[in-house]
Amino acid sequence: MIYDTYFLGMNLIWWMVWAVVFLWVFVLPFGLPGQRRKKSSTLDLLQARYTTGDITLGEYKMRKEKYLQLYDKTGGILFPQT
């Protein structure tokens, strides 16, 4: 028998398959260094400020209403690029 393509009793291709499965299960859920993260929306930031107590309920409702009015006026584009 020829054992040139075997490594520790397993074909090299199977080792590569297990390496991909390992990376997929244990590394990718935590993100890769340098990977872009989803930016928080304005409403997410506003909600976070309200939950931490930085702003009151009245301020939260006022700012949310302003944001939604501006968002509706511009058709969903808040900061158009020129």
N, C-alpha and C positions, 0 to 999 in steps of 0.2 A: 504494500500500500504506500501511497505517496501522501505525506503529511505536510507538504509545503504550504498549503492554504489554510492550515489549522493553527489556532493560537489558544493554548490552554484547553484543548478539547472542544473548542467551539469555532465555527467558521467566522472569519473576520467580519463578514457582512452582518452576522447576528450580533457581534459586539457593537457594531455601529448602530444597529436597530435599538439595542438596549441603551446606548448612550443618548440617542434622540429621545427615547421614552423618559429617561431619567431627567434630561433637561426640560422636557415639556411638563413633567409633573412637579419637579422641585425648584426649578430656577425661574421659569417664565411667569408663574403667578406673582412673583415678587417684583417683577420688572427688571429690566437690564439697565446698567449704568449708562447715563446719557440719553435714555429713552425719554421722549417728550411725554409730559403728563397733560391730561385734559385740564384746561383752564376753567376755573370756577366762573360761573355766570354772575352777572350783577345781582340777580335775585338770590343766588346762593350766598353771596357775600353779605347781602342785606339780612338774610335769614340768620346767618352766623352771628352777625353783630347783635341782632335782637336776642338770640338765645344766650349769648354771653352777658347780656345786660348793658351793653354799651349804649343802646338807644331804647327809648320807651316804646310802648305799644302805639301811641299816637304818632310818634316820629316814623315808626316802621310802616304804619298804614299810609301816612302822607307820602313818604318816599316811594313806596310800592306803587301807589296810584300815579304819581308823577312819572315813574319809570314806564308803567304800562301805557299811559297816554302818549308819551314820547315814542314808545315802541310802535303803537298803532298809527301815529301820524307818519312815521317814516317808512311804514310797510315792512318792518322787521329789521331795517338796517339802521342801527343807532349811530355808527361812526363811519360814514361813507368815505372811501379813500379817493383822493383826487389825483 
